[in-house]
Amino acid sequence: MGQKVHPGGFRVGVIHDWKSNWWTGKAEFADYILEDVRIREHILRKLSHAGLSDILIRKDKQRITVDIYTARPGIVIGKSGVEVDALRRELHAITKKNVHININEIKRPELDAKLVAQSIAEQLENRVSFRRAMKRSLASAMRSGAQGIKITAGGRLGGGEMSRREMYSEGRVPLHTIRADIDYGQAEAKTTFGIIGVKVWVNKGEIMPEGYDAPGGRDARLGDQDQARRRRGASAEGLGASRESGRRGQDREGLGIVPRKRRGQRLGGGRSGQRPRRDAPASDAQRAEPPAVEPETPIADVAPEETSAPESDA
């Protein structure tokens, strides 16, 4: 499901908001939607080279407010605001309403999925290796502070006769975690041998509900806490006692080597009713118990031997 639904629409109402904010009756609903489509198509066609990321539209009864998010605000504004004024007049001619335009600059374009996809598509059109372009975008996004990123490219990659799909990812991109802020963008590279589609998913972290206080601190991520909990659980179970040492036959408590059981043989001795063999290895209980020592006979209890005096010759 996470790979079929748009990540932005999947999170609307939870951590994301609508990109068009207005309300109208059933009679004018279709006209308002068609008006939004025309506004976006005109802006994208006119400012396709300006690095546009997102276009938000808010409508009142007689006024339309358009928020444009771009990585190159100087190109959108133009010299002394000439380009913005021209765009405002063109949108007024389309909608027949007063149009107000806000230009917002994107500080870190490496973390914007739409801009990353456009950058890879431009490199593919300039005959840059798709592997180099994708891996470079991965490294720059992770260096800028992304929790994870995934990039896919599909088409006649490298000019091959048969189209294929390549994917590179780094970090974690949880598509089903609704609290995760997943930014999604796609672009098309129009090459001489066909169109190559590029899709980008960027994980910017987790947005927690208001008033939530994490056990590890307010800034602690749930993913980090889960990993720390798993590490603590693994150490508490004592799994490293026998596996890290690499000694075979050692038990999990580290009490020493446990002798093997032979068929029909008890742990401490031989078969039932038989005495244990002398060459059989002693058990732990036998090694721990000291050997029995026979008490020595006291010297005083032994009668001294009578010695006969030698007979004299006399």
N, C-alpha and C positions, 0 to 999 in steps of 0.2 A: 504493500500500500504506500509506503513511504517513497518508493521510486516511481509511482504513477501520479501522485497528487503533487501539485505545485507547492513547494515549501512555504511560500508566502501566504497563499490562500488557506493552507492547512492550519496556520497559526493566527488567522484573522479573528479578532475578538478575545484573544488570550494575551499575546504579547505584541501583535501587529495590528495596525489599523487599516481601514480602507484607503485606497489611493484616490477615490473620488467620494467626496462628502457633500451630499445634497439630498433633499427630499422633495418629492412631488407626487401628484396623483397619478392614477392609471392612465389618464388621457395623454399626459405629457411625458410619461416615463420613457417611451421609445425614442422620442425626440431628444431628450436629455442624454441618453446613452450615445446616440449617433453624434451628438455635438461633442461629447468627450473624445470619441474616436477621431473625429476630424481635427480637434485641437492637438491631440498627441501626434497624429500623422504629420501634420504641418510642421510642428516643432522639430520632430525627428528628421524630417526631410531637409529643413532649412539649416539645422545645427548638427548635422551628422558628424562633422569633423571636430566638434567642440568637447567631446568626451562626456556626453550626457549619461547620467546614471538613472535618474528617476524623475517623474513628472507627477505632481500632486495637484488636484483640482478641487476647489471649494466654490460652491455656487450659492448666491442669494437670489432674490427675485430679479434684481436689475444689475447685479455685479458678479463677475467671475474673477477669482483669485487663483493664479497659477504659480506654483512653487517649482522652480527648476533647480535640480541638483546636478552640478557639473564639476569636473576636475579642472577646467580651464575657464574660469569666469571672465577673464579679460576678452576672450573671443566672443562670448555671448553678449557682454555689455557693449563692446566696441569702443571706439574713440569718442569720448564725451557722451556716451550713452546713445550713440546713433543706432546701433543694432537693436537695442532694446526698444527704442521708440518705433522703429520700423516693424518689429515683431508685434508690438501692441496694436498698431494700426491694422495689420493683416488679420490678427485674431478678432478685432472689432468688426472687420468686414465679414468674417465667417459667422460670428455669433450674434451680431447686431446688439451687443451689450457692452457695458463698460468693463474693461479688462485691466486688472492690476497684476503685475509680474514681479515676483521675488526671485533673486538669484542667490543661491546658496552654494558655497564652495565646499568640496569634499577634501578634507585635510589629508587623509591617507588613502589614496586610490588603490593601494595594494590590497586593502581589505574589502573593497567593493567588488562583488561578484560580477556585476555587469561590466565594469571597467576592465577587470581582469580578462573576461571573455573577449571583449573588443580588442584588447592589446594582443592576445594570442591570435585572433583572426587577422589583424593587420600584419603580424609577423608571417603568418602563413601565406598571405597574399604577396609578401615580399620575398617569398621562396626561402624562408628560414626553416631549418629542420624542426618538425613538430615536436620531437622529443626535447630538443634544447629549449624551445619556447615554453613548453609545459613545465619542465623541471625548473626553469628560471622563475616562473610565476609561483611555483610551490615554495621555493626557497625564500623569495621576497615576502610572501604572505606570512609564513611562519616566523620570519625575522621581525615582521611588524607587530606581532603579538596575537596572531590568530590561534585559536584552539585546534583547528584542523581545517583541511582544504581537500577537495576532490575535484579533479578535472577530467573530462572525457572529450574525445575528439573522434568524429566518425565521418567517413568519406574515403575518397581515393587519396589516402595519406601517402606522401612521398611520390605521387604520380603513379601509383600501382594500378594494374589493370582491374583488380577486384577490390571493391571497397571493404574496409574493415573498421573496427572500433578499438581505440586504445584508451586506457584509463590509468591515471596516476593519482595517488592520494598520500596524504601525510597527516598525522594526528588523528583525532576522532571527529566524525561527522555523524551524530546520532539523528537520523531522519525521523524517528518516531517519538523522540523526546520533545514535547511541545514547548517546554520552558527554554529549550536551546534556541538561541538566536541564529537561525540558519539563513544566510543570504544566498539567493539563487539568481543566476544570470546566464543568458545564452546569446550567442552571436553567430553569424555566418561569414565564412571566408569565401569570397567569389574568386576562385582561381581559374586558370585557363583550362584545366582538365576537370572542372566540376566544382560543386559547392561542398565545403567541409563545415560541418556543424560543430560548435564548441559549447559545452555546458560546464558551469562552474558552481560548486557549492562551497561556501565559506562559513565555518562555525566561529562566531564572535564571542562565544561564552554563553552563560545561562542568565536569564532574567527571572529573578525570584519575586514572589508577591510582596506587596508592601507590608512592612512590619515583620518580615521573616528574619530570624536571627540564627545563623548557622552555628552548630555546636563548636566548630573550630574557629569561629570568628565571623564577622559580618561579610568579609571579603572572601571567605573560603568557598570554593566550588564544591558541589556535591560529588563530582567525579573524583576530585582529589581525596575527599573524605572516604569514598568507597574504596579507593585504592589503599589508603592507609589502614582501613579496617581489615581489608583482605590480608595485608602484610602482617598486622598484629595477630590475626587468627592463625595464619600459617606458622608463626613463631611459637604461639601458645600450644599448638598441637604437637610440637616436638618433631616435626618432619625432617628437620635438618640434622638430627643426631646420627642417623644411619645413612642418609643419602648423600650428604655433603662429604663425609669422611671417605666414602668409597670402599669401606671395609665390608666384605660380604660376611653374612652370618651374625652381625652385631644387631642386637634388638633395638627398639625405638627408645628405650629408657637408658641405654648406654651401660647396662649391667654386665656386659661381657659376652662371650661367645656362647651360644646355646647349642649343645650337642644335638646331633641328629638322632631321631628315633629309628631304630631298626624294627623290622617287622617282627612282632611278637616279643619285643624287648621293652622293658620298662625304662624310665628315664634314669633311675638310680642304680640299676643292676641288670642282671641277665633275665632269662625267661623265668616264668613263675615256677617256683619249686627248685630252682637251680642257683648255685652260688655264682656271683659275677666272676667273669674272667679276670685274671690278673693284668693282662695286657689291655683290658678295656679302659677307655678314658674315664677318669673319675668325674663325677658330677659336681655341680657347684656346691651342693650341700656337703659332699664328702671333702671337697677342697677347703671349705670354710671351717669344718670341725677338725680340731687338732688330733693327731694320732694318739691312741691310748698308750700310756707308758706303765709298764709293770713296776709295782713298788719294790724298791731294793730291800733286801734282808738286813736288818740292823746287825752291826758287828758284834754287839754285846751278847746277842742270843746264840752266837756260834761258840760251841765248846772248844777250848784250845786243845790241840793235839798233844798227847803225852810223848815226850821225847825221852828215850832211854839213854842214860848216861853211859858213856863208853867204859868198858871194863879196863881196869888198870892191869898192867902186866904183873903187878906185885901180888 
